[in-house]
Amino acid sequence: MHKPLLVTDFLDRARRHYSDEEAVVSTTGERYTYAKFGDRADRFSAVLQGRGIEKGDRVAVLDPNTHYQLEAAYGTMQLGAIHTPLNYRLTPEDYAYILNDAGVDVIYADYEYAEKIEAIREEVPTETFITNDVDAVEAGSDWESFDDLLAEATPEYDRPEMTEDELITINYTSGTTGDPKGVCRTHRNETLHAYLISIHQEIRDDDVYLWTLPMFHVNGWGHIYAITGMGATHVCTRGVDAESIIETIQEEDVSYLCGAPTVLNLLIDYYEDAADEPEMRGGTDVRIATAGSSPPEATIRTVEDEFDWRLKHVYGATETGPLITTSDARRHFDADSDERFAIKKRQGLGFLGTEVRVVDEDGADVPRDSTTIGEVVVRGNQVMERYWNKPDATEEAFSDRIEGYFHTGDLGTVDENGLVAIQDRKKDIIISGGENISSIELEDTLFDHPGVSDVAVIPAPSEQWGETPKAFVVPNSGDPNEPGVSTDELVEFTRENLAGYKTVHRIEFVKQLPTTATGKVQKYELREQEWEDEEQMVGQG
């Protein structure tokens, strides 16, 4: 039998079996059952349908992990419209590009970020603007209230017939090599990824999930689906604050959360600086998933031995679901032994049904010797369909070293058991505090400053963020000792022209940059210089 895999099945199942159970704890204190959550999603579907939104139309959501994000996502997808979540840390210019590129018809924007959309609304094709607090938005009369619209609507709408191969989400990358790319994902992609994380992250119906991971980030690593479909509880947040996270874990009996290594470090700093050792759990065991580069062993040790949590290290990219590997390979280590740290520092084994390989320049698998470096490539049902309106980029991503695999751009090794460990990055990308930052974008911005003659930006190690951008600047004066421009001026210049998290805080003036015989800047030499005291040239960001 063939039954289409549709993302609408997740909320449908939760309403069918858990209608009276708590679904969502909002940031403003309201608590919604799955029946109420579903009713609000239905009413948003009706609102959109009343505005002419049909299957395939794009609806954008700009929101910091509140219940509105969940309701807008399901309300959109129930119509077969394409959910397009936006990173709330971007600039108005970034939003203008994305809204135009995707051809977005409707946007819901949280009141805290609506002004960024207001600044560019005349430049975009979007016609309907909805927020959760009209009074808080300047020119608010041109915005419509989410709650008022739901109150005026009925929950009746016409759900169209959908197939599993139709697009249902577009998640934009952060533009690490030029303009942001829209990662197109189908019902099938999202559904199978949610199944996989339900298994590997051990999600159950009695889980209480704390949203410290941005929902916009690849649909919260698929947790907007998996937590919902399993009938577990979403606890919403408006940002990451160590004290409130720990208080919420205690008060809501949180059993599961996700966080970049920087979030782990925030929690550790709070724990170690507290006058009285805080209680790190409610009435149940806690597990936490962290992703990307490996956390330091000391971080894992504190989380597991001091917090008494269980840490899962996972890995992937926006284009891959995101999650494709896990270090939770307990048959390869003794759970009570320190040897587990060496395993948990690795990105790990491929998820079920996921083929993760590390290949050399010719597309051949590297030896399982933990030494030979190749590029990580992946094939699986959770990998994206394509890039939105970028066929050439799609072709390159799936055919660079080996045909039919997505090429991650990460360089790694494989051990005797097939566990992958990331060693370096092929792309000009910096991952700082879980955010992707393009070194090319930073270089282009700094080049626009009249005091800069040449520049190269690389990731530098950071205790707080894992890694942080550092710019090597050849000043127009030609003299690094008398550059004619200050570090503070250049820092402020990047802050004024880019999203705040992309600001360069480390700048070194140099007489010249290392180059090849053909004049290409040798960033690798700069990275070796910056990372010579580290175990590997990739941070725990």
KELOKE-896705 format. One record per residue (C-alpha): residue in one letter; z, y, x; residue number from 1. Coordinates in steps of 0.02 Angstrom, whole numbers, plus 50000, padded with zeros to 5 digits. Layout:
% KELOKE-896705
[A [Z Y X] NUM];
...
% end
This chain:
% KELOKE-896705
[M [50000 50000 50000] 1];
[H [49962 50176 50059] 2];
[K [50075 50317 50001] 3];
[P [50033 50492 50066] 4];
[L [50163 50564 50185] 5];
[L [50206 50735 50112] 6];
[V [50342 50857 50167] 7];
[T [50384 50890 49985] 8];
[D [50457 50714 49977] 9];
[F [50610 50769 50077] 10];
[L [50679 50891 49949] 11];
[D [50619 50780 49806] 12];
[R [50722 50635 49875] 13];
[A [50877 50741 49901] 14];
[R [50870 50808 49723] 15];
[R [50843 50633 49654] 16];
[H [50993 50554 49742] 17];
[Y [51108 50698 49792] 18];
[S [51083 50830 49658] 19];
[D [51269 50869 49640] 20];
[E [51310 50858 49825] 21];
[E [51326 51010 49936] 22];
[A [51158 51051 50015] 23];
[V [51179 51223 50093] 24];
[V [51324 51331 50151] 25];
[S [51254 51507 50159] 26];
[T [51299 51645 50281] 27];
[T [51366 51749 50137] 28];
[G [51483 51618 50068] 29];
[E [51380 51541 49927] 30];
[R [51372 51352 49920] 31];
[Y [51221 51271 49843] 32];
[T [51201 51093 49782] 33];
[Y [51035 51005 49804] 34];
[A [51000 51038 49621] 35];
[K [51026 51225 49646] 36];
[F [50932 51227 49812] 37];
[G [50786 51141 49727] 38];
[D [50792 51258 49579] 39];
[R [50782 51410 49693] 40];
[A [50637 51333 49790] 41];
[D [50547 51298 49625] 42];
[R [50569 51478 49569] 43];
[F [50499 51541 49733] 44];
[S [50351 51425 49709] 45];
[A [50326 51502 49537] 46];
[V [50338 51678 49609] 47];
[L [50206 51640 49740] 48];
[Q [50093 51553 49616] 49];
[G [50106 51705 49504] 50];
[R [50041 51810 49649] 51];
[G [49890 51697 49666] 52];
[I [49950 51593 49813] 53];
[E [49859 51427 49820] 54];
[K [49849 51274 49930] 55];
[G [49797 51324 50106] 56];
[D [49855 51506 50094] 57];
[R [49977 51564 50227] 58];
[V [50154 51626 50190] 59];
[A [50258 51693 50335] 60];
[V [50448 51687 50348] 61];
[L [50549 51798 50466] 62];
[D [50732 51750 50451] 63];
[P [50885 51711 50559] 64];
[N [50938 51540 50493] 65];
[T [50994 51588 50318] 66];
[H [50970 51490 50156] 67];
[Y [50821 51602 50116] 68];
[Q [50724 51522 50258] 69];
[L [50748 51349 50182] 70];
[E [50706 51406 50006] 71];
[A [50552 51502 50061] 72];
[A [50490 51356 50166] 73];
[Y [50501 51229 50026] 74];
[G [50443 51353 49895] 75];
[T [50287 51381 50000] 76];
[M [50253 51200 50043] 77];
[Q [50274 51140 49863] 78];
[L [50113 51237 49827] 79];
[G [50023 51160 49975] 80];
[A [50025 51334 50053] 81];
[I [50051 51342 50241] 82];
[H [50226 51387 50298] 83];
[T [50215 51507 50447] 84];
[P [50387 51541 50523] 85];
[L [50403 51689 50642] 86];
[N [50512 51713 50795] 87];
[Y [50633 51853 50749] 88];
[R [50642 51913 50930] 89];
[L [50462 51974 50939] 90];
[T [50395 52152 50932] 91];
[P [50300 52234 50788] 92];
[E [50140 52217 50892] 93];
[D [50170 52029 50908] 94];
[Y [50189 52016 50719] 95];
[A [50031 52116 50691] 96];
[Y [49933 51993 50798] 97];
[I [50006 51839 50713] 98];
[L [49990 51902 50534] 99];
[N [49808 51948 50567] 100];
[D [49768 51790 50662] 101];
[A [49840 51678 50525] 102];
[G [49777 51788 50383] 103];
[V [49950 51791 50302] 104];
[D [49952 51838 50117] 105];
[V [50140 51849 50087] 106];
[I [50288 51879 50201] 107];
[Y [50473 51856 50169] 108];
[A [50574 51953 50298] 109];
[D [50762 51962 50314] 110];
[Y [50826 52140 50296] 111];
[E [50877 52145 50479] 112];
[Y [50696 52120 50535] 113];
[A [50596 52195 50392] 114];
[E [50579 52362 50481] 115];
[K [50474 52277 50616] 116];
[I [50354 52222 50481] 117];
[E [50360 52390 50395] 118];
[A [50301 52470 50557] 119];
[I [50136 52373 50555] 120];
[R [50107 52336 50371] 121];
[E [49952 52447 50364] 122];
[E [49874 52346 50505] 123];
[V [49889 52173 50425] 124];
[P [49805 52083 50279] 125];
[T [49973 52041 50199] 126];
[E [49990 52109 50022] 127];
[T [50161 52049 49963] 128];
[F [50321 52097 50055] 129];
[I [50486 52017 50004] 130];
[T [50660 52038 50077] 131];
[N [50839 51988 50036] 132];
[D [50907 52166 50036] 133];
[V [50787 52301 49978] 134];
[D [50917 52438 49997] 135];
[A [50938 52400 50182] 136];
[V [50752 52423 50218] 137];
[E [50683 52597 50246] 138];
[A [50542 52627 50120] 139];
[G [50627 52487 50024] 140];
[S [50539 52532 49862] 141];
[D [50384 52449 49933] 142];
[W [50478 52286 49960] 143];
[E [50530 52162 49826] 144];
[S [50697 52075 49812] 145];
[F [50696 51887 49840] 146];
[D [50845 51860 49724] 147];
[D [50778 51975 49588] 148];
[L [50611 51886 49590] 149];
[L [50698 51717 49573] 150];
[A [50807 51780 49432] 151];
[E [50654 51840 49337] 152];
[A [50554 51682 49367] 153];
[T [50562 51512 49284] 154];
[P [50569 51354 49390] 155];
[E [50405 51292 49316] 156];
[Y [50251 51292 49427] 157];
[D [50098 51182 49451] 158];
[R [50111 51074 49605] 159];
[P [49936 51036 49669] 160];
[E [49879 50866 49729] 161];
[M [49902 50858 49918] 162];
[T [49849 50738 50055] 163];
[E [49942 50697 50214] 164];
[D [49804 50760 50328] 165];
[E [49807 50937 50259] 166];
[L [49889 51076 50360] 167];
[I [50062 51126 50300] 168];
[T [50137 51228 50444] 169];
[I [50078 51344 50582] 170];
[N [50203 51375 50720] 171];
[Y [50154 51507 50846] 172];
[T [50186 51483 51031] 173];
[S [50255 51632 51126] 174];
[G [50090 51672 51212] 175];
[T [50126 51599 51384] 176];
[T [49943 51611 51434] 177];
[G [49872 51756 51335] 178];
[D [49887 51784 51148] 179];
[P [50004 51671 51048] 180];
[K [49923 51511 50987] 181];
[G [49949 51445 50812] 182];
[V [50002 51262 50821] 183];
[C [49932 51176 50666] 184];
[R [50032 51031 50595] 185];
[T [49995 50921 50447] 186];
[H [50106 50840 50316] 187];
[R [50087 50679 50416] 188];
[N [50139 50761 50581] 189];
[E [50293 50840 50506] 190];
[T [50345 50688 50405] 191];
[L [50333 50562 50547] 192];
[H [50421 50681 50666] 193];
[A [50563 50699 50540] 194];
[Y [50574 50510 50524] 195];
[L [50585 50496 50713] 196];
[I [50725 50622 50734] 197];
[S [50818 50544 50589] 198];
[I [50820 50383 50690] 199];
[H [50845 50448 50866] 200];
[Q [50969 50585 50816] 201];
[E [51059 50463 50700] 202];
[I [51054 50579 50549] 203];
[R [51151 50515 50397] 204];
[D [51187 50579 50223] 205];
[D [51366 50626 50265] 206];
[D [51315 50733 50414] 207];
[V [51360 50917 50415] 208];
[Y [51229 51005 50520] 209];
[L [51265 51176 50598] 210];
[W [51111 51285 50622] 211];
[T [51130 51355 50797] 212];
[L [50948 51311 50836] 213];
[P [50823 51438 50764] 214];
[M [50739 51372 50607] 215];
[F [50579 51460 50661] 216];
[H [50570 51355 50819] 217];
[V [50451 51214 50768] 218];
[N [50537 51210 50598] 219];
[G [50706 51190 50681] 220];
[W [50645 51037 50778] 221];
[G [50605 50960 50610] 222];
[H [50782 50974 50545] 223];
[I [50730 51075 50393] 224];
[Y [50651 50911 50337] 225];
[A [50764 50776 50408] 226];
[I [50932 50851 50357] 227];
[T [50863 50886 50184] 228];
[G [50782 50717 50158] 229];
[M [50937 50623 50211] 230];
[G [51042 50723 50088] 231];
[A [51153 50797 50224] 232];
[T [51226 50974 50225] 233];
[H [51148 51128 50306] 234];
[V [51273 51256 50371] 235];
[C [51178 51419 50399] 236];
[T [51211 51553 50530] 237];
[R [51153 51727 50580] 238];
[G [51146 51707 50768] 239];
[V [51247 51617 50900] 240];
[D [51427 51667 50936] 241];
[A [51543 51544 51025] 242];
[E [51699 51587 50926] 243];
[S [51614 51575 50757] 244];
[I [51528 51412 50806] 245];
[I [51693 51330 50851] 246];
[E [51780 51400 50696] 247];
[T [51638 51335 50586] 248];
[I [51644 51164 50667] 249];
[Q [51828 51155 50623] 250];
[E [51817 51228 50448] 251];
[E [51659 51140 50388] 252];
[D [51692 50976 50479] 253];
[V [51527 50991 50571] 254];
[S [51464 50826 50642] 255];
[Y [51298 50877 50720] 256];
[L [51218 51030 50801] 257];
[C [51083 51073 50925] 258];
[G [51079 51200 51064] 259];
[A [50992 51248 51225] 260];
[P [51093 51231 51385] 261];
[T [51133 51416 51370] 262];
[V [51222 51381 51205] 263];
[L [51321 51244 51291] 264];
[N [51369 51367 51427] 265];
[L [51428 51495 51298] 266];
[L [51539 51364 51218] 267];
[I [51606 51307 51386] 268];
[D [51646 51485 51440] 269];
[Y [51739 51516 51277] 270];
[Y [51832 51352 51292] 271];
[E [51885 51383 51472] 272];
[D [51931 51566 51445] 273];
[A [52036 51536 51288] 274];
[A [52222 51568 51306] 275];
[D [52256 51409 51206] 276];
[E [52138 51262 51219] 277];
[P [52035 51270 51058] 278];
[E [52011 51119 50946] 279];
[M [51827 51071 50965] 280];
[R [51805 50968 50807] 281];
[G [51855 50954 50627] 282];
[G [51894 50785 50554] 283];
[T [51743 50692 50621] 284];
[D [51653 50651 50783] 285];
[V [51531 50781 50847] 286];
[R [51364 50753 50931] 287];
[I [51250 50887 51002] 288];
[A [51068 50883 51053] 289];
[T [51003 50991 51194] 290];
[A [50822 51003 51248] 291];
[G [50706 51051 51388] 292];
[S [50760 51055 51569] 293];
[S [50909 50950 51616] 294];
[P [51083 51025 51595] 295];
[P [51188 51024 51753] 296];
[E [51300 50871 51770] 297];
[A [51454 50983 51758] 298];
[T [51394 51044 51587] 299];
[I [51369 50869 51521] 300];
[R [51537 50815 51591] 301];
[T [51630 50959 51505] 302];
[V [51543 50932 51338] 303];
[E [51579 50746 51337] 304];
[D [51745 50734 51428] 305];
[E [51829 50896 51376] 306];
[F [51751 50932 51205] 307];
[D [51745 50745 51167] 308];
[W [51570 50766 51096] 309];
[R [51421 50652 51124] 310];
[L [51272 50739 51204] 311];
[K [51091 50689 51175] 312];
[H [50960 50763 51291] 313];
[V [50787 50773 51211] 314];
[Y [50622 50849 51264] 315];
[G [50456 50910 51197] 316];
[A [50348 51062 51160] 317];
[T [50293 51161 51007] 318];
[E [50129 51065 51009] 319];
[T [50214 50894 51013] 320];
[G [50325 50902 50861] 321];
[P [50423 50954 50966] 322];
[L [50527 50802 51012] 323];
[I [50449 50658 51107] 324];
[T [50585 50589 51223] 325];
[T [50772 50553 51225] 326];
[S [50897 50515 51362] 327];
[D [51004 50422 51236] 328];
[A [50966 50254 51317] 329];
[R [51137 50174 51313] 330];
[R [51083 50003 51375] 331];
[H [51042 50088 51540] 332];
[F [51218 50155 51572] 333];
[D [51401 50118 51540] 334];
[A [51462 50240 51408] 335];
[D [51627 50264 51499] 336];
[S [51554 50278 51674] 337];
[D [51499 50432 51769] 338];
[E [51332 50346 51796] 339];
[R [51283 50406 51622] 340];
[F [51264 50583 51686] 341];
[A [51116 50537 51797] 342];
[I [51029 50462 51644] 343];
[K [51072 50605 51526] 344];
[K [51002 50732 51649] 345];
[R [50831 50651 51628] 346];
[Q [50714 50696 51486] 347];
[G [50712 50510 51452] 348];
[L [50615 50378 51358] 349];
[G [50476 50406 51233] 350];
[F [50523 50408 51049] 351];
[L [50469 50263 50940] 352];
[G [50281 50259 50918] 353];
[T [50260 50391 51054] 354];
[E [50165 50359 51214] 355];
[V [50231 50471 51353] 356];
[R [50147 50454 51522] 357];
[V [50154 50544 51690] 358];
[V [49981 50545 51768] 359];
[D [49900 50605 51929] 360];
[E [49747 50718 51945] 361];
[D [49633 50570 51904] 362];
[G [49729 50523 51746] 363];
[A [49810 50368 51824] 364];
[D [49994 50332 51795] 365];
[V [50106 50380 51941] 366];
[P [50218 50244 52016] 367];
[R [50390 50216 51939] 368];
[D [50475 50273 52097] 369];
[S [50568 50431 52041] 370];
[T [50471 50523 52176] 371];
[T [50286 50537 52140] 372];
[I [50248 50689 52033] 373];
[G [50117 50699 51897] 374];
[E [50086 50791 51733] 375];
[V [50174 50734 51574] 376];
[V [50048 50689 51439] 377];
[V [50086 50621 51266] 378];
[R [50004 50535 51119] 379];
[G [50095 50513 50954] 380];
[N [50088 50544 50767] 381];
[Q [50199 50697 50785] 382];
[V [50079 50787 50903] 383];
[M [49989 50937 50829] 384];
[E [49821 50928 50742] 385];
[R [49745 51076 50834] 386];
[Y [49767 51259 50877] 387];
[W [49724 51381 50738] 388];
[N [49550 51453 50766] 389];
[K [49550 51404 50951] 390];
[P [49435 51254 50973] 391];
[D [49412 51279 51161] 392];
[A [49600 51285 51192] 393];
[T [49620 51130 51083] 394];
[E [49486 51036 51181] 395];
[E [49566 51081 51348] 396];
[A [49740 51032 51290] 397];
[F [49682 50857 51244] 398];
[S [49559 50821 51384] 399];
[D [49614 50900 51549] 400];
[R [49668 50750 51654] 401];
[I [49647 50611 51527] 402];
[E [49556 50605 51360] 403];
[G [49653 50596 51198] 404];
[Y [49826 50648 51261] 405];
[F [49911 50816 51241] 406];
[H [49941 50891 51413] 407];
[T [50113 50972 51418] 408];
[G [50091 51069 51579] 409];
[D [50257 50999 51640] 410];
[L [50263 50902 51802] 411];
[G [50381 50755 51816] 412];
[T [50424 50586 51889] 413];
[V [50461 50416 51812] 414];
[D [50599 50295 51862] 415];
[E [50597 50105 51861] 416];
[N [50647 50101 51677] 417];
[G [50514 50224 51624] 418];
[L [50631 50374 51603] 419];
[V [50543 50539 51633] 420];
[A [50621 50681 51734] 421];
[I [50541 50854 51735] 422];
[Q [50527 50927 51911] 423];
[D [50416 51080 51894] 424];
[R [50296 51172 51781] 425];
[K [50109 51180 51795] 426];
[K [50093 51329 51678] 427];
[D [50146 51506 51715] 428];
[I [50294 51491 51599] 429];
[I [50477 51537 51614] 430];
[I [50604 51459 51497] 431];
[S [50755 51573 51486] 432];
[G [50893 51534 51363] 433];
[G [50776 51420 51267] 434];
[E [50641 51554 51247] 435];
[N [50468 51538 51325] 436];
[I [50417 51691 51427] 437];
[S [50243 51714 51499] 438];
[S [50243 51769 51680] 439];
[I [50063 51827 51653] 440];
[E [50117 51941 51509] 441];
[L [50254 52016 51616] 442];
[E [50134 52043 51761] 443];
[D [50007 52127 51647] 444];
[T [50142 52242 51581] 445];
[L [50207 52290 51753] 446];
[F [50029 52320 51815] 447];
[D [50018 52460 51686] 448];
[H [50155 52557 51774] 449];
[P [50082 52686 51894] 450];
[G [50208 52642 52029] 451];
[V [50150 52461 52041] 452];
[S [50007 52408 52153] 453];
[D [50026 52219 52139] 454];
[V [50152 52102 52061] 455];
[A [50195 51918 52040] 456];
[V [50326 51854 51917] 457];
[I [50413 51687 51937] 458];
[P [50566 51600 51863] 459];
[A [50723 51625 51966] 460];
[P [50882 51522 51944] 461];
[S [51014 51594 51827] 462];
[E [51186 51523 51791] 463];
[Q [51186 51602 51618] 464];
[W [51007 51570 51560] 465];
[G [50951 51424 51668] 466];
[E [50811 51531 51735] 467];
[T [50762 51713 51719] 468];
[P [50605 51813 51762] 469];
[K [50598 51891 51935] 470];
[A [50460 52011 51986] 471];
[F [50398 52031 52164] 472];
[V [50321 52205 52165] 473];
[V [50205 52284 52292] 474];
[P [50235 52470 52262] 475];
[N [50093 52596 52261] 476];
[S [50180 52684 52405] 477];
[G [50148 52530 52512] 478];
[D [50326 52538 52578] 479];
[P [50455 52421 52498] 480];
[N [50593 52525 52574] 481];
[E [50528 52685 52494] 482];
[P [50440 52617 52339] 483];
[G [50430 52781 52245] 484];
[V [50492 52693 52087] 485];
[S [50663 52622 52048] 486];
[T [50712 52450 51988] 487];
[D [50792 52530 51836] 488];
[E [50628 52618 51791] 489];
[L [50531 52455 51795] 490];
[V [50665 52361 51697] 491];
[E [50662 52495 51563] 492];
[F [50471 52494 51563] 493];
[T [50467 52308 51520] 494];
[R [50603 52332 51389] 495];
[E [50501 52468 51303] 496];
[N [50341 52367 51300] 497];
[L [50398 52189 51266] 498];
[A [50518 52090 51158] 499];
[G [50695 52113 51223] 500];
[Y [50715 51936 51287] 501];
[K [50562 51958 51400] 502];
[T [50637 52104 51497] 503];
[V [50631 52083 51686] 504];
[H [50803 52112 51761] 505];
[R [50769 52054 51940] 506];
[I [50645 52149 52047] 507];
[E [50611 52136 52232] 508];
[F [50496 52259 52319] 509];
[V [50384 52179 52451] 510];
[K [50246 52238 52568] 511];
[Q [50126 52103 52512] 512];
[L [50117 51943 52410] 513];
[P [50076 51774 52487] 514];
[T [49895 51729 52448] 515];
[T [49766 51596 52482] 516];
[A [49610 51628 52585] 517];
[T [49521 51675 52424] 518];
[G [49656 51799 52375] 519];
[K [49748 51696 52244] 520];
[V [49934 51732 52240] 521];
[Q [50036 51583 52299] 522];
[K [50177 51586 52172] 523];
[Y [50233 51417 52235] 524];
[E [50291 51497 52398] 525];
[L [50392 51626 52303] 526];
[R [50470 51491 52196] 527];
[E [50515 51387 52348] 528];
[Q [50601 51539 52419] 529];
[E [50701 51571 52260] 530];
[W [50747 51390 52227] 531];
[E [50784 51328 52404] 532];
[D [50968 51299 52363] 533];
[E [50931 51207 52200] 534];
[E [50896 51022 52170] 535];
[Q [50731 51057 52083] 536];
[M [50618 51206 52045] 537];
[V [50652 51211 51860] 538];
[G [50802 51287 51772] 539];
[Q [50917 51229 51637] 540];
[G [50851 51356 51513] 541];
% end
